[in-house]
């Protein structure tokens, strides 16, 4: 049986987005603060700031260790370091940066967005977003 949504210590989630899927785990470290890990793959539009029109690509895979602030069962904010592999018609690139996310909703389902920014392996500054993400709570314990 799941623990009360306000008093859990561990949580497993399924994240879905347009043409993508991921799984996340988080563990309470202090009151409303959690550490976790997110792994997934799917569609995310990448934009290069230094060279507009170049290096647009699709997310192939991401890994994000993160820290989350969950003030109540209806909202969460997180920030993490991310490694994202993207692909376009020319090549595959490794992108390292920071990812922030905000999710709101109910106890079983939340929706929100993520924004990532950083440098890719050709040293260009980039940002990308996954637009609307649905986060389903699978298990609390």
Secondary structure, 3 states (H helix, E strand, C coil): CCCCCCCCCEEEEEEEECCEEEEEEEEEEECCEEEEEEEEECCCEEEECCCCCCCCCEEEEEEEEEEEEEEECCEEEEEEEEEEEEECCCCEEEEEEEEEEEEEECCCEEEEEEEEEEEECCCCEEEEECCCEEEEEEEEC
